[in-house]
Amino acid sequence: MKAYVLIQTAAGKTASVVEALRGAKGVQFADAITGPYDAIAAVEAADPNAIGKLVTETVHAVDGVTRTLTCFALELS
């Protein structure tokens, strides 16, 4: 299962948050973005609970992360 995590960061922390997430287990990619969120990460895990655990224990643990919004990817075919 895959999800996209939109991330708001503290001022001046976006680059360090993205770098920390790029090396984290379960994170497929992380990039800085424009708009109301500062970064986006694609995460992958076995099921929704595992994604929730990954977001709360890995993404939220990164210094500078202030808020996240997790969007689950859907298979529409």
Secondary structure, DSSP 8 states (H G I E B T S, - for coil): -EEEEEEEE-TT-HHHHHHHHHTSTTEEEEEE--SS-SEEEEEE-SSHHHHHHHIIIIITTSTTEEEEEEEE-----
